[in-house]
Amino acid sequence: MQLPLYKILKNEIKVELDDIHPEEQEEVRKLLNVVILEGQTYPQKQPLSPSEFAA
């Protein structure tokens, strides 16, 4: 698959799928940790450290 990939959803929302860029990693890690702490979807039981997330 060639990235970035641009699509328009049925509800007209434009989305972009791309590799994570280094400057985005910390914000994405924080968002993922919020979801992990909710305990509803991911198997992790605790938030990920920066090194765990990078792996």
Number of C-alpha atoms within 10 A of each C-alpha: 4 6 9 9 11 11 11 10 9 7 6 8 8 10 11 11 11 11 10 9 7 8 8 10 14 14 10 13 17 16 11 15 20 13 14 18 14 10 13 8 9 12 8 12 11 11 16 15 13 12 7 9 15 11 6
